[in-house]
Amino acid sequence: MNKTNVAIAEAYYTAVGKKDIAGIERYLHPDVQFIGPLAKMTGKEAVLEATKKFSAFFNTLTIRAKFGSGDQAVVVYDLDFPAPIGNLSSAALMTFQGGVVTRIELFFDARPFYKG
């Protein structure tokens, strides 16, 4: 598959939005690193399991923008959650090697996920 990193990033988040775990898996490096406000993990299986659990909570994912440079791409997207969270704007900085994702760093306001 000869796609640009931006196209791969878009395909990855389209699969996340569709809650297509098999689709997500094809884009991940076996030793992918995931860094986010709520968790850090390494390895394809750990990332897939976390994504599977997380995807059960949101209704829709809408990609707003995507761009890239070199071995990285950024995807900006909105997640629609049931109340009380509602809309959550997010960004993912993704690093690629050989057409697969080796690192995902998420940026979003995690306060809606904390009870208190």
KAVEN-V959742 format. One record per residue. N is the residue number from 1. RES is the residue in one small letter. SS is DSSP state (alpha for helix, beta for strand, coil for the rest). PHI is phi in whole degrees, -180 to 180 (none if undefined). D_CENTER is the distance of its C-alpha to the mean C-alpha in Angstrom with 2 decimals. Layout:
N:RES:SS:PHI:D_CENTER  N:RES:SS:PHI:D_CENTER
This chain:
1:m:coil:none:20.12  2:n:coil:-110:20.71  3:k:coil:-118:17.96  4:t:coil:-74:17.03  5:n:alpha:-61:13.88  6:v:alpha:-65:13.05  7:a:alpha:-65:13.76  8:i:alpha:-66:11.65  9:a:alpha:-61:8.53  10:e:alpha:-64:9.72  11:a:alpha:-64:10.50  12:y:alpha:-61:7.25  13:y:alpha:-74:5.79  14:t:alpha:-66:9.41  15:a:alpha:-64:9.38  16:v:alpha:-61:6.79  17:g:alpha:-61:9.23  18:k:alpha:-86:12.06  19:k:coil:61:11.15  20:d:coil:-97:12.22  21:i:alpha:-62:11.77  22:a:alpha:-63:14.18  23:g:alpha:-66:12.42  24:i:alpha:-64:9.14  25:e:alpha:-57:11.68  26:r:coil:-65:13.47  27:y:coil:-99:10.98  28:l:beta:-100:10.72  29:h:beta:-70:13.64  30:p:beta:-56:15.73  31:d:beta:-108:15.54  32:v:beta:-55:11.93  33:q:beta:-105:11.59  34:f:beta:-124:8.99  35:i:beta:-132:10.25  36:g:coil:-146:9.74  37:p:coil:-62:12.58  38:l:coil:-108:13.06  39:a:coil:-164:12.62  40:k:beta:-133:12.88  41:m:beta:-157:13.11  42:t:beta:-133:14.01  43:g:coil:109:14.27  44:k:alpha:-58:12.74  45:e:alpha:-63:14.45  46:a:alpha:-64:13.36  47:v:alpha:-67:9.59  48:l:alpha:-63:10.40  49:e:alpha:-64:12.72  50:a:alpha:-65:10.63  51:t:alpha:-65:7.97  52:k:alpha:-60:11.27  53:k:alpha:-66:12.84  54:f:alpha:-64:10.30  55:s:alpha:-67:10.26  56:a:coil:-70:14.00  57:f:coil:-93:14.11  58:f:beta:-98:12.78  59:n:beta:-86:14.89  60:t:beta:-140:13.10  61:l:beta:-127:10.17  62:t:beta:-121:11.87  63:i:beta:-75:10.89  64:r:beta:-100:13.49  65:a:beta:-158:13.55  66:k:beta:-153:12.50  67:f:beta:-162:14.57  68:g:beta:-159:15.14  69:s:beta:-157:17.88  70:g:coil:59:18.97  71:d:coil:-93:16.44  72:q:beta:-129:13.57  73:a:beta:-141:11.60  74:v:beta:-122:10.14  75:v:beta:-122:8.41  76:v:beta:-107:9.84  77:y:beta:-149:9.39  78:d:beta:-112:11.30  79:l:beta:-111:10.91  80:d:beta:-104:14.37  81:f:beta:-108:15.47  82:p:coil:-62:19.04  83:a:coil:-60:21.53  84:p:coil:-92:21.88  85:i:coil:-74:18.34  86:g:coil:73:18.19  87:n:beta:-79:15.98  88:l:beta:-131:13.28  89:s:beta:-83:12.30  90:s:beta:-141:9.23  91:a:beta:-139:8.38  92:a:beta:-127:6.19  93:l:beta:-98:8.84  94:m:beta:-116:8.45  95:t:beta:-114:11.72  96:f:beta:-123:13.31  97:q:beta:-148:16.49  98:g:coil:60:18.40  99:g:coil:82:15.88  100:v:beta:-129:13.15  101:v:beta:-81:10.24  102:t:beta:-104:12.08  103:r:beta:-156:10.09  104:i:beta:-128:6.84  105:e:beta:-120:8.25  106:l:beta:-95:7.16  107:f:beta:-131:10.13  108:f:coil:-164:11.51  109:d:coil:-80:14.86  110:a:alpha:-84:14.85  111:r:alpha:-55:18.49  112:p:alpha:-62:18.17  113:f:alpha:-90:17.03  114:y:coil:-95:20.15  115:k:coil:-86:23.38  116:g:coil:166:26.42
